[in-house]
């Protein structure tokens, strides 16, 4: 009797296990994605340490990063660069740490002595809980925090393994944490770079040797449309928008990305009726074949500015010429030619003949103070058809020109050296050239197709 009961129990158990196995197979299909492993489980082949001196070791087929006192942020980076991809990995982090996954990141000698910079998918075990948000390491700061995404904030598992999925396709970055949609960012600052695993720097009050562990690091770079997943998160676009850090620092949009509000023709009361185009959040001066075109002509801000910091993204076409002028007085030179002001030169140095002209050879090259001071020849300029970022800082007559986050020249307005340069240039006929206390910001129509976006200003007075 006991044997019959045991036999019956065994048969029922086998049926239950069989049904369970069948159900499990149906609900958890095998992943057929053609993943490529970035970590072989045994060595760090294909990876290089950058930035600091934190420790990276291998334990149980996982990468273990541990903190070290007295060193900056450290990154274990792929030797290979990646543009569009889908990345998945698992990590477990000490609750006292901060970390992140770098994507489309770079390290250049000309940028902060090689400092690693670029998009970072945050790992944040603090009460803030912004894990899987998007931070711009060593550049712009937070791009897509998880302030308004409570489900993603709650998805993080403290002192346990967490799973990230990161899709970087075109200008769109989307993330998931443990299957929950987290960030959805539209931003085109950087198109490609390495992937990196961060061990954050620690203060003297923090315990050395705290760990973060990564495993199952895999990537997909082909046929992404087939494997890309939909996200229910509302996209955040940085195009013609102020970042939270910029708002708190006093930045303002100088062009709203939609219409001509705040701008007029340099020699007109209103915006030019032709010669300029606004489309998809991009402001373009059209090609007209003229040297300093009368098709549309220069445009200026209706407001004037004294001390300021200005940022403008611009894109050149082959052989194009344009410029960003500042401290412009539109009452000077009402005749032919461009309005008078100091100019951040925009030029295709490789093709346009102006690159070899100027008061000093090279003083008409891109990012130079036009006809007066040549920009550093080692300036980082992106290829024709790609976006560059101009930055001009003017405070108490000290002026700096930056391009793509690198300072390429500086000078003192109203100084004897400055006045000597003016006296030797094409501007010598204009009294007190470049010395106005306030002036308009100008975008130049030089007859060539050049585009602008993300035009922002921060008054400093």
Secondary structure, 3 states (H helix, E strand, C coil): CHHHHHHHHHHHHHHHHHHHHHHHHHHCCCCCCCCEECCCCCCCCCEEEECCCCEEEEECCEEEEECCCCCCCEEEEECCCECCEEEEEEEEECCCCEEEEEEEEECCCCCHHHCCEEEEEEEECCCCCCCCCEEEECCCEEEECCCCCHHHHHHCCCCCCEEEEEEEECCEEEEEECCEEEEEEECCCCCCEEEEEEECCCCCCCCCCCEEEEEEEEEECCCHHHHCCCCCCCCEECCCCCCHHHHHCCCEECCCCCCCCCEEECCCCCCCCCCEEEECCEEEECCCCCCCCCCCCCEEECCCECCEEEEEEEEECCCCEEEEEEEECCCCCCCCCCCCCEEEEEECCCCCHHHHCCCCCCCCCCCCECCCECCCCCCCCCCCCCEEEEEEEEECCEEEEEECCEEEEEEECCCHHHHHHHHCCCCCCCCCCCCCCCEEEEECCCCCCEEEEEEEEEECC
